[in-house]
């Protein structure tokens, strides 16, 4: 497995699975150029998903014309209540990819307990996968997740999976226990979207650029992830060949970056402590309710996390996008933003669920600050399947 994987969700033409005659030759040529550039530099692992619009279809055309003896092909299919529906989607993926076998199949979006049950119960989706494995149509099976850490750990500990696709990067290290579980159970670890979900590092603030110097934030974050021996590959979404260059720079520094990484991490932590205070950074999570235990489903832990990112490293554009997705992200990004505070939800109600927090009096004003600073037109996920 290469340490960089080519993600297939940015170079496709459409997020809707439009018909083949609607796909432009210019876009298909771009897909082939990205694939060729990636293979040249060792990104032989290509991953996509059933619901990445035209990605599977366009990859199916391109891969047929671009043989690669080292290629590792992966797609992802979501679990379904009806295993027959899951198998139909699996068949559609193979048809779109124009392939007889995928090396890696991920159950896509194990975000809720019911998704794990749909997958593992007798006669469930995993039984379909096992049959396809016996027919030599699927190699290894894993799962992708945006779910809570305890659910990820539970899925890993079933022993049914070979690898996991999850979120973990410098600004979000909550899934640390899942990395430990994956190492214990010998699962491959695949980091989802380290550049985009890892902080919109393709468009960093001037403050973040300064704090990460002499590295670009993308290079720093890649190195932060890859220096951890529990991590095996990062998914790099490229809309054009040049999007891979900073990630390739990171790979070149893998064996010589330890001291520089420590200096940059210290710079980032010191900047955060200077802005927010050491006491806040050490205790802000203590006693916070989960989003589904909060009036109006306000996701206080996520909102305070976004508050920290803004005031530590000026990551306002990222925080704005995530804030506006809350309430529209379904199980992929659950809970709601703070727009309902002082309207449908009172400060008294919020303080009741903050009774175990040392910052119960300070948090409501911070939520108002986030609402006033970040609210606006809502953001929709490109795909909720």
C-alpha angles and dihedrals in degrees: 000000000000117000089239122052126195109239116210104209102089108045098055119104099232141019086216116075093242123181120278096250090060094061112100121232089228092058093046089051089053090053090053092047091052091049093048093049092046094051091048090061098041104266093136095150111089119186131186139147142234092248100045091107112240095351097106093044094050093044089050090057094044100044092053089060096039112057117195119179091202096050119133110195122202134176133173129223124186121237118253135203087234109054088204089064089049091053091049090054090047090053090049091053091054091047093050092045090047090223140130095210140020118208093212130026121187124197095232120230110002088180102137134041089248090059091056090047092049088053102044107031119106108280090014133131095285090059087060090050092050091053091050089049091054087052088053093242096117128040115191126000127216139151137242121215146182089177133120117290096246091057092048091051091048091052092049092049092056087077090221098113136070098201144003133220109209146149119263128137140129098291093042119040099150092116092065091117089054091055089052091049092048091052091048093051094039097243123159112244120219117186114220120221101339091173104044104027087030089071111299086279090171086073105030126179119254088247092056091047090053094047093049095046133161084030126059111244089246091056092045093050093047090051092045090056099040097047087066107090091212090066120079109174142005123217109234114197110205127186091182136009095261090061088076097058101087090047090052088051089056092053090053089057098046096105097043108037106084097103094042091049091054092050093050093046089051090050091051094047093046091050090051093048091048091053101038106019129248093259093056092046091050098047112021093105094051115116097356116153121234115254093254090054093055127086110260089012088271105179098222097173092055093044092052090046089055090047089055093050092053096047096039102045108002093251092158099140091053092046091049093053093048093044092053092047091058107102092026103055098081112199091337092070107004133197132038137275125246098268092110094056112117089009112063093354125053129213089241090060091049093049091052091062091043094059091117095048121097087213099052093128095044099047101069092058089048090053090051089049090054092046094050093044102042111024119113140104110000122249121228127209112249089230131010097184 
